[in-house]
Amino acid sequence: MRPEILNPLFAEIEALKGVGKGLAKPLGRLKIEQIVDVLFHLPTGWIDRKRVETLDMADAGRMVTAIVTPIDYKAGGPRSPLRIQAQDGQGNVISLVYFNNPGWAKKLLPLGEVRAISGRMELYGQELQIVHPDTVVKPEEIDEIPEREPVYALSEGLTNKRLGQLAEQALERAPELPEWIEPGLKSREDWPDWRMAIGRIHTNPADDKARRRLAYDEIFANQLALALVRQSARSRRGEALEPDSRLRDQLRLPYEPTGAQKRSIAEIEADVRQDKPMLRLLQGDVGSGKTLVAVNALLMAVESGAQGALLAPTEILARQHFDTISAMLSGLPVNVAVLTGRDKGKTRESTLMGLADGSIDILIGTHAIFQEAVRYRKLGLAVIDEQHRFGVAQRMMLAQKAERPPHLLVMTATPIPRTLTLTHYGEMDVSRLDEMPPGRQPIETRVLSVGRLDEVVEGLGRHIAGEGQAYWVCPLVEESELSDQAAAEERARLLQARFGEDRVGLVHGRMKGPEKDAVMERFQLGELAVLVATTVIEVGVDVPNATLMIVEGADRFGLAQLHQLRGRVGRGDARSICLLLRGDTLSETARARLKLLRETNDGFRIAEEDLRLRGAGELLGTRQSGEVGFRIAPPELVAELAPTANDDARLLIENEGGLDSARGEAARIALYLFKRDAAVPLLRSG
């Protein structure tokens, strides 16, 4: 139950003065639905206003506040603006320009009456002017014009001034909260108390100590939630497995496993031999051999007389895993089955019976494998392909599918810098596949100007004439997802006109799952030569014959996302090429990104560089990851502060009595304040 002290902040936004249904709508677009959301909608920047006694051309281009007296109105024709001539105490003249409602402007600035004005002063020829002053008040009210004004992210129907007023109201409701930060850390960093920090940041967005304090609070709440999940999972008794290698020794592999694969397999085996359920994350770049490690883990369960399950994000990927794993286990006395939403009737019934009586050793499927009707005789280990929205809460639900919680291995193909791994998978131990299996050819990456589009289309024609297949990824268009879809539809139409409708397929994010899967399957079977897509194909699809990737508008994508797209090719023995089509004008950041992609195929290096260049952005693949994001903490502070927050959260849980201690009570408030309270009930459920 939420602590009572926070109730004023969790009232609906309409509780603030002046917020009705009309204003609630644009606020909702900014995800501002409760009063706490206003507090945490921090300013993105600020405007400095210089208070001047004398109007001076040297201040042109700046925001200024001055006291002036209107001396003349100059109106042109019906479409011309009203220019109000005004002068300061020294007689320097400025034009105050209004393009509409001249009557209102004259009422605001009557001739001969002194006013305080504020706005951006510019040179118009040899004349100083302010177009539509932001503020006009009586001179005695000049102190109400702030010298530093916060600037907020807005949506249509909201003004900066209105959001600032709402923030003031929200701050009035903000209570003094007990301190959850470890005292030594707070003292070392010289951080203000929480309430002081939130007040300071809304009045002075440049306040670095306040901003760092609030970022730390959010990261700490996240790390504490993950630590509680970990504590809950580890406090429950699982079942120690006793693998004996008899099945793994029979695997016939085309290559010797890499050192990283052997190390990861050994770490997993050490975990599953304990009666505390394994919680391990397997990070591996595209092509690093995660499937082999997963198969070894599943076989450990079977060798121990238990069952294994592998959860894939989509039907097509589940069947892809089934085909791959069945081939790897060919000739072994292991019964592998697949279960997806497509399986109905007798096929489904047969699979369910096989799971219940234990005749099925390994089950591969989509979310269907954890539905109510699915009963395992003895589920010993579950592998989750993390290339989809599967967060902490869903990871914990697996405990309900067995008498004792199964061991859990989560795989991700998104290389993540070590500090960010902490914030997204902090409750898990981590294994990294940072070597590539022998024989895997690096993908050749070229960067071309979009002006060479015709040459690229010609080259695509030669590629598919030689029985090759290709992806064509369309650019991100910022306005809306629909625009991305429209760009993909137009590119598909042009390529279909050139190569034939039956040779070019299209997938985008707004297609329904089965419709998308059907197109992907046609591409996988070789019926389509070209797959035009938005970024929906950035993970998972495995088509070894597709050896050409074309990314249009590559300068608009994040580094990690481009790396994931490039990883769709190079999955067979043939040489693969990735063509990155860039715009004619490039920012320095975009230029650095594309240069790095040309230089390296190392996803971990790319992820670290992505963080350095532009923050997380698409780093964690937010379109494919269900992991929680941060509202206050920017990526660079997440990377910097997460290790400290992680250590502090573990110190509190393991050495200071957890949430039952004095600091723990305060930390519990932080969990609710930052909406990480889903972890609290886990303490009781264990």
Summary of the structure (lengths in Angstrom):
residues: 686
radius of gyration: 30.3
end to end distance: 17.7
largest distance: 98.7
contacts: 2269
relative contact order: 0.10
helix: 45%
strand: 18%
